Amino acid sequence: MARRPGAPAAYGEEFTFVSPLVKYLLFFFNMLFWVISMVMVAVGVYARLMKHAEAALACLAVDPAILLIVVGVLMFLLTFCGCIGSLRENICLLQTFSLCLTIVFLLQLAAGILGFVFSDKARGKVSEIINNAIVHYRDDLDLQNLIDFGQKKFSCCGGNSYKDWSQNMYFNCSEDNPSRERCSVPYSCCLPTPNQAVINTMCGQGMQALDYLEASKVIYTNGCIDKLVNWIHSNLFLLGGVALGLAIPQVTYPVSLVGRIILQRLLCFGEGPWGSARVSGTATAKEQGIGWC
C-alpha cells in the first residue's frame, strides 16, 4: 500500500490513505471493463483477419472490425488508469480517468442531441446505409443474416419498398440478368406461415414483377426505413430513458469514487495533486487519528 514518506511508523506498512471499500469498488468496476475491452480487441482482430472488409466498407464509413479494435484499445487504456490509479491511490491517474469519462459522457450527449436536431439528415444517412447493404446482400454472410433479421423483426422488405431489391445484381429485374433469383426478394420478406416446419427460401420468387396488392398477399411490401423510424419515434422516451440511465451511472459513480479518494487523501495528509495543500499549523485527519486515516 502507498504510504507518505515520513509518516509515523506506528501506522504500519499496510496503511492506506482511503477507505478500502471505496478503493476496491473502483478497482473492480474498472477490472470488469478492462476484461470487456480485451474481448473487444480480440473479436476485432479475429474479424479483421478472418473476414473480408469490402462489403462492410461499402455499407459503412468505417470497417466495424477496426472500429471495435480502436474502441477496445481506448477502453483498455482508460480502465488501466482507473485500475492502477485506485490501487496505487495515484491522483494523477485518477484525474485522467475522471476527465476521460466526463468527455465520453459529453460526446454521447452531443451525439444524441445532434441526431435529434438533424433527424432528416440522420434519416437520409440511414437510407443510404440500408440501400448499400441491399446492393451487397450476397457479398457477406454476416451482412446477409443481419438484413434478414431486420426484415423479419420489423416486418418489412427493402429500403422504401420491396422493389428496392432490384438494386442487387442477383435480384435485378433486367432481362439480361441470368440469376435464378431474378426479380425476386429474400425469403425474409415473406409473410410467416403458421406451423411451417421447413423454411421456404424460394417464397419470394418473382415478387418484384407483381404489383403491391398482389405481392402483399405473399410478402411484406413496406420498406424498412419507415418501419425503423416509426419504431424509434414510438419508443423515443424509452430509448432516451435507457440511454440516460446507462450514461449517468457510467460517469457519476466512478467520478464520485474518484472524488472520495482525492478528498480522503486531502483530509488525511493535506495533499493535493500539485503538492501539499496543508495550511501551516493545522493538523491533518491522520494526525488526529480520525477513522480510516
Order of alpha helices (4+ residues) and beta strands (2+ residues): alpha-alpha-alpha-alpha-alpha-alpha-alpha-alpha-alpha-beta-beta
